Amino acid sequence: MGKRLALALLIGICLASGARAGPWATPPATWEVPPPNIIPLQPHYEVGARYWWSEGKTNFSIDSSKMDPSLGLPSAKLTYDNVQGNAAEFVFRAWTEANLFAKGFVGGGMLSGGALDGSVFSPGSTKFPVTDSSLGGKNLAYGTLDIGKSFTLSDGTAKVTLSPFIGLNLWQEQTETDSCQPNDAVCGGLAISTNKQGWSALRLGSELQVKLFDRVTLIGDAAILPIAYLTDDAGASLQNSGRGWGYQLEAELKVDLTPCWSIGSGVRYWFAEIDDGKAKFLDFTNTASELTSFTSQRFGVFGDVTYKF
């Protein structure tokens, strides 16, 4: 009996030892925290304020010859020229250690100055000026949002970074005449005393950053608008719509005052036009005409201050 008990005790000890040391034993749990530089979603931010002074021009032509044979092709042409804008913007940028980024701005301000030049044409393309009115201006509103990824092309003395992106742009302008004459065929007769245009566009482009010196960076931004939609209310009597394309260019020289604070100055140019459009005269039983052309452009200079955190 004693031998059996001793043998059983010995077998139990061996089994227990094997369980602790065998290949099926569960090792103690260990936790390893990855170093911060490989965490891909560590965010960084830059926000700031910008002032943009600009000057813009809008012109469009209408073909109503099918509606009225006494009119030519184009039947009428209107040009809103030298329209100055003063706008303030909120600018922002966010990026991660994996070089993913989102950037953009939202801005708005007032339009002033400029002139409205309107003409009609006979079937022989003879031009008849019908209005030459000054513009009182109204407002300007716009916004852009881009997302993309940055790639370092050169990491030498002049660090070069290329950042392709895809985004959206909204651009709206409203002007009004302050000297419209009641007998003007275009201005008074068709009640085109105000004009409110809006563009909604897709952006495909890239940003290029070149670090010229330790604290000085040159930034270029170029985007094509492969799809751009237009809505335009020309007073109470005419509505224009269309689809087209455009492009937007921007260049800025940026100086880092401290590791967080920066100032910059640059230039910006926007252009958009339609390929296919329609004009609807609401005063004539919603008769549709062809919008043969519609072009908007705005060029100006800006300055900004930003903060990184």
Buried (B, 14 or more C-beta within 10 A) or exposed (E): EEEEEEEEEEEEEEEEEEEEEEEEEEEEEEEEEEEEEEEEEEEEEBEBBBBBEBBBBBBBBBBBBEBEEEBBBBBBBBBBBEBBBBBEBBBBBBBBBEBBBBBBBBBBBEBBBBBBBBBBBEEEEEEEEBBBBBBBBBBBBBBBBBBBBBEEEEEEEEBBBBBEBEBBBBBBBBBBBEBBBEEBBBBBBBBBBBBBBBBBBBBBBBBBBBBEEEEEBBBBBBBBBEEBBBBBBBBEBBBBBBEBBBBBBBBBBBEBEEEEEBBBBBBBBBBBBBEEBBBBBBEBEEBBBBBBBBBBBBBBEBBBBBEBE
